Amino acid sequence: MVTPPGPAPILDDIRAEAERVARAAVDSGLPVRLMGGLAIWVSSPTVRREPFARPYADMDFAAASRGGRSAVGGFFEAQGYAPERYFNALHGAQRLNYLAPDGRWTIDVVFDELNMSHRIDLRGRLSGPRPTIDLADLLLTKLQVWEINRKDLGDIACLLADHPLAGTARGERGAAADGPEPIDVDRIRALAGADWGLCHTVERNLRQVRDTWRETRVDGATYAVAEQAEALLHAIEAGPKTLSWKARARIGERVRWYETPEEVRHQPDAAQ
């Protein structure tokens, strides 16, 4: 009798482990992709150097619900992670949590969208060969944070330091095959032009990134971050706006335009 394979061995370094799990998801064909700080670590070498290098405490993934929640859960269990059953029973329609056997870190999985200060719809965007979510979406998940901190500003700066901007808004339709993967300006401009609140937060954070980089540069960066931030600001400003964007713009800051979601505490099963 052939013994079925056990769970995959978990690596000691969370950075290497996040990359391993993310690439296993691609190989499995599941619409599951890494996001968050570790996705930027995978995508942007600048974040691995001072002054922006930092420790990581957990992993974040986005998954498509059409792939089947049970298949997603089975994938993470096959990678050696235990489900937080109580949390998953309560929140499984939107999120799932998994725990490393020794409790070193957790995995948080969201389905179809990131819903924090603003909503970023990821449906139809979780396939393809890259182990992380699309670079434009990855950038937006950081730019949408209203109560932004230096860690998030650093992550944004490192993405802009390592990747060019491309798209029709830049007069380009792609990057050279041998160059770094580009960030799709059209994706960012389209979402910002449909949602005034998101647009307002993104513009505010791009200005902060520009100023942060001028004060704290990383030697050897491939692209000028302040110039990249300015280019994004100009592209967003020049982009078309929907009627709902224009209506909400007339109200402005008189009504709050962002959410302040409380972080859901992880409650591992007592039996795990």
Backbone torsions as a table, in degrees:
resi	resn	phi	psi	omega
1	MET	NA	133.9	179.6
2	VAL	-84.3	126.8	178.8
3	THR	-80.0	126.9	179.3
4	PRO	-65.0	147.8	-179.0
5	PRO	-64.0	144.2	176.8
6	GLY	-83.7	-176.4	179.0
7	PRO	-59.4	149.2	178.6
8	ALA	-64.2	146.3	178.4
9	PRO	-68.4	136.5	-179.9
10	ILE	-88.7	129.2	-178.7
11	LEU	-75.0	156.6	-175.5
12	ASP	-74.9	-31.5	-177.0
13	ASP	-95.1	123.2	-176.6
14	ILE	-61.7	-29.8	179.9
15	ARG	-68.2	-48.2	177.2
16	ALA	-64.9	-36.9	-179.3
17	GLU	-67.5	-40.6	178.2
18	ALA	-61.9	-41.5	178.7
19	GLU	-67.1	-39.3	178.3
20	ARG	-61.2	-49.4	-178.1
21	VAL	-64.5	-41.2	-179.1
22	ALA	-63.8	-40.9	179.2
23	ARG	-72.1	-32.1	174.8
24	ALA	-63.7	-35.7	177.6
25	ALA	-64.1	-43.1	177.5
26	VAL	-61.0	-46.3	-178.6
27	ASP	-63.2	-30.8	-178.9
28	SER	-75.6	-16.5	-176.9
29	GLY	82.5	3.5	179.0
30	LEU	-78.7	144.2	175.5
31	PRO	-78.8	70.2	-179.5
32	VAL	-131.0	123.2	-177.4
33	ARG	-136.2	145.9	179.3
34	LEU	-70.6	141.8	172.5
35	MET	-139.0	-173.2	179.4
36	GLY	79.9	-167.0	-175.6
37	GLY	-58.7	-38.2	-179.2
38	LEU	-69.9	-28.5	174.4
39	ALA	-66.1	-35.8	176.5
40	ILE	-70.9	-36.5	175.5
41	TRP	-60.3	-41.2	178.2
42	VAL	-66.8	-36.7	-170.5
43	SER	-89.7	-27.2	-167.8
44	SER	-132.7	106.9	-178.5
45	PRO	-62.6	-24.1	-179.2
46	THR	-60.6	-31.1	-177.7
47	VAL	-71.4	-10.1	-179.7
48	ARG	-88.2	-3.4	-177.6
49	ARG	-115.1	160.0	173.2
50	GLU	-64.4	146.1	9.1
51	PRO	-95.0	9.1	-173.4
52	PHE	-102.9	-6.4	177.1
53	ALA	-62.2	140.4	-176.3
54	ARG	-157.0	163.8	174.9
55	PRO	-79.0	161.7	178.6
56	TYR	-126.1	140.3	-173.4
57	ALA	-105.4	-24.8	-177.9
58	ASP	-157.8	176.2	-179.4
59	MET	-115.9	148.0	177.2
60	ASP	-126.6	131.9	178.3
61	PHE	-128.3	151.5	169.4
62	ALA	-112.6	140.0	-179.0
63	ALA	-135.3	150.5	175.8
64	ALA	-87.8	130.2	-180.0
65	SER	-65.3	-27.4	179.6
66	ARG	-64.5	-19.8	176.8
67	GLY	-73.9	-11.7	179.4
68	GLY	93.3	117.6	-179.3
69	ARG	-61.8	-35.7	-179.7
70	SER	-66.8	-36.7	177.5
71	ALA	-66.4	-39.5	177.4
72	VAL	-63.4	-46.6	178.0
73	GLY	-60.9	-42.5	178.6
74	GLY	-62.2	-35.8	178.8
75	PHE	-62.1	-49.1	-177.1
76	PHE	-68.4	-33.6	175.1
77	GLU	-66.2	-37.6	177.2
78	ALA	-66.1	-22.7	176.4
79	GLN	-84.4	0.2	174.8
80	GLY	103.4	11.2	-174.8
81	TYR	-105.2	144.7	-177.7
82	ALA	-98.3	133.8	179.2
83	PRO	-71.1	141.8	171.1
84	GLU	-86.3	91.4	-163.7
85	ARG	-64.0	-40.1	-179.0
86	TYR	-65.4	-47.7	178.7
87	PHE	-60.1	-46.4	-176.3
88	ASN	-66.2	-33.0	177.2
89	ALA	-66.7	-35.4	-178.5
90	LEU	-79.9	-37.6	-168.2
91	HIS	-119.7	8.2	-170.1
92	GLY	-59.6	-21.1	178.4
93	ALA	-68.4	-28.6	-178.7
94	GLN	-113.8	-32.1	-172.7
95	ARG	-146.3	154.1	171.6
96	LEU	-133.9	146.4	175.3
97	ASN	-121.5	142.7	175.9
98	TYR	-133.6	152.0	-172.4
99	LEU	-126.6	134.7	172.0
100	ALA	-62.2	144.5	-175.0
101	PRO	-55.1	-34.5	-179.7
102	ASP	-94.4	6.8	176.4
103	GLY	74.9	14.1	-177.0
104	ARG	-65.0	-36.8	-179.5
105	TRP	-157.7	167.8	178.2
106	THR	-118.0	163.4	172.0
107	ILE	-119.7	127.4	177.4
108	ASP	-111.5	126.4	-178.5
109	VAL	-117.4	127.1	173.5
110	VAL	-111.6	149.0	-178.5
111	PHE	-105.2	125.9	167.1
112	ASP	72.9	-25.4	-176.7
113	GLU	-159.0	155.4	168.2
114	LEU	-101.2	125.9	-176.6
115	ASN	-127.7	91.6	-179.2
116	MET	-125.2	-113.2	174.8
117	SER	-62.5	-33.9	177.0
118	HIS	-142.3	169.3	-177.9
119	ARG	-100.2	127.3	174.6
120	ILE	-115.9	112.6	-178.5
121	ASP	-80.3	122.7	-177.9
122	LEU	-110.5	7.7	-178.2
123	ARG	-63.1	133.8	-179.0
124	GLY	78.4	7.6	-174.2
125	ARG	-125.2	22.2	-174.7
126	LEU	-120.4	36.4	175.9
127	SER	-127.2	-173.8	179.8
128	GLY	97.1	176.7	-171.2
129	PRO	-81.5	-17.1	-175.8
130	ARG	-79.0	142.8	-176.4
131	PRO	-78.0	-10.1	178.5
132	THR	-111.0	169.8	170.4
133	ILE	-63.1	161.4	-179.7
134	ASP	-51.7	144.8	-175.0
135	LEU	-60.3	-37.9	177.8
136	ALA	-64.7	-41.1	177.7
137	ASP	-66.9	-39.9	178.6
138	LEU	-61.4	-43.7	176.9
139	LEU	-62.3	-42.7	-179.7
140	LEU	-65.0	-34.4	179.7
141	THR	-63.8	-23.8	175.1
142	LYS	-90.0	-40.5	-178.8
143	LEU	-68.1	-21.0	-178.1
144	GLN	-80.7	-4.9	-176.5
145	VAL	-76.6	116.4	179.7
146	TRP	-72.6	-50.7	-179.9
147	GLU	-86.1	67.0	-172.0
148	ILE	-77.7	149.6	179.5
149	ASN	-124.1	178.8	-176.1
150	ARG	-63.3	-34.2	178.9
151	LYS	-59.6	-48.5	179.3
152	ASP	-66.5	-41.0	177.8
153	LEU	-61.4	-39.7	177.7
154	GLY	-64.8	-40.9	178.1
155	ASP	-61.5	-43.5	178.5
156	ILE	-62.4	-46.3	-178.9
157	ALA	-59.5	-40.2	-178.2
158	CYS	-69.1	-38.1	174.4
159	LEU	-60.2	-44.2	-179.4
160	LEU	-71.3	-25.2	178.6
161	ALA	-74.2	-26.3	-171.3
162	ASP	-108.8	-10.6	-174.5
163	HIS	-132.9	137.7	177.4
164	PRO	-76.7	162.3	171.9
165	LEU	-93.3	137.9	-179.2
166	ALA	-145.3	162.4	179.7
167	GLY	132.8	172.1	-177.6
168	THR	-63.8	-26.3	177.6
169	ALA	-66.3	-19.5	178.0
170	ARG	-105.4	7.5	-177.2
171	GLY	73.7	20.8	-176.5
172	GLU	-128.6	155.9	177.8
173	ARG	-127.0	19.9	178.4
174	GLY	158.6	167.4	179.4
175	ALA	-109.5	163.6	177.1
176	ALA	-60.6	143.5	-175.2
177	ALA	-62.1	-27.9	-176.8
178	ASP	-95.6	4.4	-179.2
179	GLY	-99.2	177.2	177.9
180	PRO	-62.0	150.4	178.6
181	GLU	-62.1	134.8	-176.8
182	PRO	-85.2	161.1	172.4
183	ILE	-96.1	126.8	-175.1
184	ASP	-78.5	102.6	180.0
185	VAL	-63.3	-34.8	-177.4
186	ASP	-61.8	-38.1	178.5
187	ARG	-62.8	-46.4	-178.6
188	ILE	-65.4	-44.0	-178.7
189	ARG	-64.6	-38.2	-179.0
190	ALA	-65.7	-45.7	-179.3
191	LEU	-68.5	-41.0	179.3
192	ALA	-66.0	-33.5	-178.8
193	GLY	-78.0	-9.2	178.8
194	ALA	-103.3	-9.2	-172.8
195	ASP	-143.3	103.5	-177.0
196	TRP	-60.5	-40.1	-179.1
197	GLY	-61.8	-47.9	176.8
198	LEU	-60.2	-45.0	179.9
199	CYS	-57.8	-45.3	-177.9
200	HIS	-62.7	-43.4	179.6
201	THR	-68.1	-43.1	179.7
202	VAL	-60.9	-45.1	-179.3
203	GLU	-63.8	-42.8	179.0
204	ARG	-61.2	-41.8	-178.5
205	ASN	-73.2	-34.0	175.9
206	LEU	-62.8	-37.6	177.2
207	ARG	-65.5	-39.0	178.0
208	GLN	-66.4	-39.6	177.5
209	VAL	-62.3	-44.7	178.3
210	ARG	-56.3	-46.3	-178.3
211	ASP	-71.4	-37.8	178.4
212	THR	-62.0	-43.0	-178.2
213	TRP	-67.3	-35.7	178.8
214	ARG	-64.3	-28.2	179.1
215	GLU	-89.4	-29.7	-174.3
216	THR	-135.2	89.4	-179.4
217	ARG	-92.4	158.7	172.1
218	VAL	-113.0	123.9	-179.9
219	ASP	-63.4	140.9	175.2
220	GLY	83.3	10.4	178.5
221	ALA	-63.0	140.8	-176.9
222	THR	-70.8	-36.6	-176.3
223	TYR	-125.5	149.4	-179.8
224	ALA	-78.0	109.9	-171.6
225	VAL	-64.0	-43.8	-179.6
226	ALA	-59.9	-40.3	178.7
227	GLU	-69.4	-37.5	177.1
228	GLN	-63.9	-43.1	178.7
229	ALA	-62.6	-42.8	178.3
230	GLU	-62.8	-41.5	-179.9
231	ALA	-62.5	-40.7	177.1
232	LEU	-64.7	-42.1	178.2
233	LEU	-59.4	-44.3	-179.9
234	HIS	-65.8	-40.4	-180.0
235	ALA	-63.9	-42.0	179.4
236	ILE	-65.9	-44.5	-179.4
237	GLU	-62.3	-38.4	-176.7
238	ALA	-82.5	-13.8	-175.4
239	GLY	-71.9	158.9	178.3
240	PRO	-66.7	151.0	-179.8
241	LYS	-123.3	141.9	179.5
242	THR	-77.0	166.5	177.0
243	LEU	-62.4	-37.6	179.2
244	SER	-67.5	-36.2	175.4
245	TRP	-59.1	-47.6	-176.7
246	LYS	-66.4	-37.4	178.7
247	ALA	-66.2	-42.3	-179.7
248	ARG	-70.4	-31.3	179.3
249	ALA	-63.5	-31.1	179.5
250	ARG	-67.2	-28.0	177.5
251	ILE	-79.1	-38.8	176.5
252	GLY	62.5	-143.1	-175.2
253	GLU	-82.0	5.8	176.7
254	ARG	-67.3	-23.4	174.5
255	VAL	-123.1	136.2	-177.5
256	ARG	-60.2	136.7	-172.6
257	TRP	-112.2	6.9	-177.6
258	TYR	-138.4	158.8	175.8
259	GLU	-99.5	157.6	174.8
260	THR	-124.8	72.9	-176.0
261	PRO	-67.7	137.2	175.1
262	GLU	-80.0	136.6	178.4
263	GLU	-65.9	129.1	178.2
264	VAL	-75.3	125.3	-179.9
265	ARG	-71.1	139.1	175.4
266	HIS	-75.9	131.2	179.2
267	GLN	-125.2	82.9	-178.7
268	PRO	-59.8	148.4	176.8
269	ASP	-61.4	139.2	177.3
270	ALA	-63.2	-26.9	-176.3
271	ALA	-80.0	-14.8	-176.2
272	GLN	-79.7	NA	NA
